[in-house]
């Protein structure tokens, strides 16, 4: 299990570096998520995140954004 955790941590670090560079934001660390119903809950969480990102992108393209929209939280 340690190798799986190490691989996930490495993937997470690379993905966050790419996201931070191109989008100015990062992911929530998977260890900090509370998943009560397993994979189905994770799929809904990811779907909600994608819809929120889509909404933010549309607001940005329309010039309707706030400076706080670009703050990167310290996770």
Number of C-alpha atoms within 10 A of each C-alpha: 6 7 8 9 10 11 12 13 15 12 12 16 15 12 14 19 16 13 14 14 11 9 12 14 17 19 16 13 12 12 8 8 10 10 13 9 8 9 10 11 13 16 11 11 13 12 12 12 13 12 11 12 12 12 11 15 14 13 13 13 9 9 9 10 14 10 6 7 11 11 10 13 9 6 8
